[in-house]
Amino acid sequence: MARIIKFFKIIRSNWKKSTFALAAISYGGSYGIESYNKEQLMRRYCEDAVRYGDMPLPVNLKPRHVTVILNPAANKRKAKDLLEKYCAPLLHLAGIAVTIIQTESEGQARSIVENLNSHTDAIVVAGGDGSLSDVVTGVMRRCNTDVEIVKQCPIGILPLGQTNNVAKSLFNGYTDLPQIHAMAEATMAVVRGTTKLVDTIEIEPLEQDPENIIKPVYAVGTVEWGAWRDANAKANKYWYWGSLRRYATYVFNGYKSDLTWDCSADLRYSEPCNGCSRCRHNRQSSHSSSSDRRWWHSFVPRTRSASFEIDYSKVINEKCGSLHEIPIVTTELKMITSNLDSPTDHSVPAIKVHLGPETVSYLDFVKEGWKRADGHKTVNKQTIEAKDIELRPRETVSKPEQSKMFSIDNEEFELKPIRVKLLPKSVTMFCAQPMDSAVS
């Protein structure tokens, strides 16, 4: 008893050192437990990958080969380390031949994919939304926007970037170690060969210079224009705030006049259409024979093809292609694909145009920005569903000379009149298997 009393007296006499020691022990214990949990999780995923690697390969098939387009600058230059630690080992254990190509400049992924000469069974993007947009753009340009050819090359996304909205829609719902879970599950989706068709949108200028034709850019997620986008683009300037920088950017930019507070434009759009004689053409179904099935298909159930094709030439929709025109005045405009907007299998393919309030106070701007930093969905003043869109921004009276920017999947572009076209179910992407069968 005397020793216990003496021990507490020593702690009371040296409370600063005792507090520091307790904090260090607590942090060390928490770090050790987290590291152990990471190791056990990756061990289970590795065991799952080995099952595919041990699968006998038919003599008429070559080992599967994937090309990884790595953006080493993504996620503050952590992308390469994350790829080597959590993703690449699973691909190698599964017996997949991997070629890694690193980009050296912004937008280089487009030209890499356009000029890709080596045979590959899939293209895997190691980065964020911007890198994915570049790769999809490269694939579309390489195939001359022939959707049926584009679908034949599946695209994977490893969420190694700073903004991974598309990956979150494909690999989400994990409560423990969500980042590690998402990276490993995204890699295993490539191994298992589980895919789904996703929508893309084609963005091109309305006005072209005959001597300098600008090719279309393709996106899988969003097109953003407005004050919150501008503030979020400046978040990295407040790096000294650490994990709070995304909150600080709204506090320090909410009163600045260089944000796009006035998104005035003329919006023309056509209503969504599920397919008709005006916008769809019959395609002969391509049924793969058993000889076309690869070795990883042994773990993937066969999908039965439809016994009949819809004859869209007999489907009449008089409203398809008819344009509606409205003037808009708002602080924000967002075009979101159904990939990020909780679609259903039976929903009509559409681009959702979200319009924010016409004006916003400083406090409301900061509150809304903090909600977005926490990952909450935003409340919009008006939502329009469209298939094809023409957006013509109007010059503001206050600062017509001010250079305005907008984002396509988190990549900045100079604001110009644009045409946006929806390409429903045009790209094949690797996706997660049902949660009940995933590695827990």
N, C-alpha and C positions, 0 to 999 in steps of 0.2 A: 504493500500500500504506500509505503514511504517513497518507493521508487517511482510510482505513478504520480504522486504529488510533486516530486522533484522534476519529473519530465514535463508536466504542465507549467511549472514555474519557469523552466528554461524556455519553453515556447512563448510564454507571456513576456519574458524579458527580451526575447529576440523575435518579436512578432513580424518584423519586416522580412527577415531571412526565412522565417517559417512560412509566411504567406507565399514568398517566391518559390520556395521548395515545393509547397503543395501544388502551386500552379504548374510547375515544371513536371511534377509526377503525374498530375491529371492530364496534361497535354500529351506526355509520353505514353501514358496508358491508352488514351483515346487514339493516338496515331498508330500504336501497335495493334489495337483491335481492328482499326480500319484496314491496315495493311494485310492483316490475316484474312479478313473478309474478302478483300480484293483477290488475294492469292487463291482462296477456295473457290470463288466465283469463276476465275479464269481457268482453274483446274477442271471444273465441270465442263466449261465450253471447249477446252482442249480435248477432253475425253470424247465429247460429241464430234469434234472435227476429225479425230483419229478414225472413227467409225467409217467416215467417208473415204479417208485415205487408205484404209485397209480393204475397201471394196474392190474385187477383181475387175480389171479393165478388159472389156471385149477386145479381141485382136483387131477388129476393123475400126476401132476408135483410137484417136490420139489423146493423150492427157489434156485435160481442160486447161485453157490458157486465158488469163485476164490481163488487161493493161490498166495499171493504176496511174491516174493523172494526179500528181501530188503538188499542192500549193504549199511550199515550205514556209511561206510568210504568214500563213493562216494561223489564227489564234495566238498571236504574239510569238510566232516562230516555234510554237510547240507542236505543230502538226506532224512533223517528221518523227519526233520522239514518240508521240502517241501512236503513230502508225506502226513503228517498229516494236513497240511494247505490247500493244493490245490487239492489233489487227493482222499484221503480216504473219505472225506465228500460226494463227488459225488457218490462214490460206495455205501455208506450207504443209501443215499437218494433214490437211485434207487432200494433199497430193495435187494441188493446183499450181501450174507454172505461172509465175508472176513477173511481169515486166513493169518496173516503176520509172515513170518519166516525170521529172521535176520541171515545173514552170519557173521561168526566170524573170518574167515581167507580167504586168497586168494585161489580161486578154490573150496571153500567149496560148492558153489551152484551146482556144478556137482553132488557131492555125495548126496546132499539133494534131488535133482530131481530124481536121480537114485533109491533112497530108499524111495520115497514118497509113503506112505501107504493110506492116506486119499483120499476119492473121491473128485475130483474137476472138474469143467467144463472148467477151463482155468488156465493157469499159467501166471502171470503178473510179469515182471521184473522191479523193482524199482532201476534203476542205469544207467550205461552207456553201451557203446559197449562191454566192457570186460565182464560185468555181463551177458549181453544177450548171448554172445558166450558160457559162462559157462553153462547157462540154456539150450541152444540148444544142446550142447554137452551131457548134462545129459539126455535130452529127447531121443536123438539119441541112446545113449548107452542103455538106459532102453528098447527101442523098437528094439534093435539089428539092427538099421538102416533100419527097415522096413518102407518105406516112407508112405505106405498106412495107417499104424497105427499111425505114427507121425502126419499125417495131421488131425487126429481126435481130437487132443488136440490143440486148438488155443493158441498162445503165444502173450502176450501184452508187450509193452515196454513203460514205463513212463520215459521220458528224464530227469532223476535226476542226471546224471553223469557229469563228466567234458568233456568227448568226447561222443557226441550223433549223429554220422553221420548217423546211420541207422534210428534213430527217425526223423532226419531232412528230410530224403527222404520220410517218411510216413506222417509227420505232419509239413508242411512248407508253406510259403507264407503269413504269418501274418506280417503286418507292425507295428501295435500298440501292445505294450506289448507282443512281440514274445515269450518270455520264458513262461509267464503265459498262453498264448494262447495254446502253444504246450503241456504243462502239462495237461491242462484241456481238450483239444481235444483228447489227447491220452487216458485219462481216460474215456471220453465219447464214444470213439471207442469201449472200452470194454463193456460199458453199452448198446450201440446200437447193438453190435454184427456184425459190418461191418468188413469183413476180406478179405484178398487177399493171394494168394500163392506166396511165395518168394523163390529164389534160395538159396542154401547153398553150401559150399565147404568143402570137407573132406580133412584134412591134416594129414598125417601119415609119420613116418620115412621110408626111403627106406631100411635101414639096421636095423634089429631087433636083439636084444640079446635074444636067446631062453629062458634064465633064467629070463629075465626081459622084458616082452612084453609091449611095450608102446601103449596104446589105441589111436585111432584117436581123433583129436580135430576138431570141426566144427565151421565154421565162417559164418556170414551173410554179412559181409562188405568187409574187405581188408586184404591182407597179404603184409607187408612192410619190406623192407630190404634196408639199405643204409644210407648215411650221414645225410640227412634231418630227417630221422626217429630217428637216434641217438641223434641229437641235440634237437629234440622235446621232447624226453624222459627225457632230463635233465632240462626242463623248470621250474619245481617246485623248483629246487635248487636256482633259482633267485626270490624267493618269495618276497624279499624286494623291487623288482621293481614293485610290485603290478600288475595292469592290463597290464603293459608293459613287463612282464616277458617272454611272448612268442616271443616278438621281441628281447629282450636282449639275449636269449639263442642262437640265430643265430649269433649275433655280437660277443659274447664271445667264441663261439665254432667253428667259421668258419676257424680258423687257427690251430686248434688242430689236432694232428695226431692220437688220439684215436678214431676218427670217422671212419666209414667204407667208405673210399673214393674209394675203389676198390672192386666192386661187380663182381668178375670174376667167371663164372660158365658155366657149360654145360646144356643147356636147351633142353629138349625133350618134344614135345607136339603133340597132335592130334587135327585136325580141328573140329570146332563145327558141330554138327549134330542135326537136328530137330526131329530125331526119325527114326529108320530103323530096319530091321530085326536083325542087329548085337547088337544094344544097347537098344532096347525097346521090351517089351513084352505086349501083350494085357492083359488088366485087365477088369473084368466085372464091369460095372458101377454100383455104389451103389446109388439108388435113395431113398431119405428119404420120408417116407409117412407123411401124415398130422399129425399123432399121434406123430411123432418124433419132430415136431416143438415146440420149447420152447416159453415161453411167450413173450420174447423180439423180436421174429420174427414178431410180429404183426406190428412193425414199419419198418421192413426190407422187401422189395419186394421179392417175390419168384423168384428164378433164374431157367429158363427153362433148363433142361438137354438136351444135344445133342441127336438127334434122332438116331444117329449111332456112332459107335466106329471105329476109324481108325485101319485098319488091317495092323499093322507095319510089319507083316511077309511078306507082298507083296511089301514093300518099300525097294529098293535096293540102298545102298550107299557104293560103293567099297572103298571110302576114309575113311570111319568111322573106327576109331581105328588105322589107319596107323600113325606111329610116325615120326615126322620131328625133326632133331637134328641140333642145331646151337650153336656155342660158343658165349658168351656174355661178354662184358667188359663195365661196366657202373658205375656211382656213385649212382644209385638208381634203384631198381626193385619193382614194385607194381603190385599185382594181385587184381583186383577189380571185384566184382560180378555186375551183371546187376541191382541189387537193388539200387546201388549208381550211376549208369552210364546212367541215363535217357533212360531206355529201352522202346520199344514200344510193344504193345500186339502181334504183328506179327514178332517180331525180333527172330532170332535163339538164343537159350540159349547159353551163352558163358562166359568164364572168359577173361577179357581184361588184358593182360600183358603189362604194361607201362614201357618202358626203358628210363632212363634219359641219359644225355650226358656222354661221357667217362671221361671227365675232366671238372672241373669247377673252376673259379677263386673265390677269397674271396668275391669280390663285387657282383658277380653274385649269389653266394651262399646266401648271406645276402638278396639280392633283392628277390630272389625266396622264401626264408623263410618268408619274410614279406608279400609277396602275399598270401602265404598259411595261415598265421596268420589272414589275412583279409577275408579268406574264398573263395579266388579265385581258380579256377581250374588251375592245372599246365600244362605247355607245355612239351610234351614228344618228345624225338627224334624218338622213334619207338613204335608202338603198334601192338601187336600180339593177335589175337583172338584164344582161345583154349577151348577144353573140358576137357581133362586130361593132366596133366603136371608132368614131373619129373625134379627136379632141383638139380644139383650136384655142390655145391660151390667148387671152387678151392682155395687151400691155397695160400696166397700171399707170394711173395718172401721177402718183407720187414719185416713183422711181422707175421710169421706163427703161433707163440704161442699165439697171441692175441685172447682172447675170444670174439667171435662175437655173436650178438643177432639179432633177427628179431621179428616182431610183428604180432600177429593174433588178429585182432579187438582190437588193442591198448594194448594187453597183451603180455609181453615179453617172448620169449622162446630162448633157446640156438640154434644157427644155426647148422643145420645138413642137409644132403641130404634128401629131402622130396618128397613125391608123393601127388599131389593135384588133387582131383577128383570133378567134377561138379555134383551136384544133383539138376536138374532143378525142380522148383515148388514143393519143398519137404516139406516146413514148412508153416503152416497157421498162419498168423499174423494179428492182429487187425490193421486197417488202418483208415484214416480220410474219412468222407463222402465228397461228392463234395462240393467245396467251396461255391457254390450258396445257399446251404441249411444249411451250418454251422452257428454257432452262431457268429455274427459279433460284 
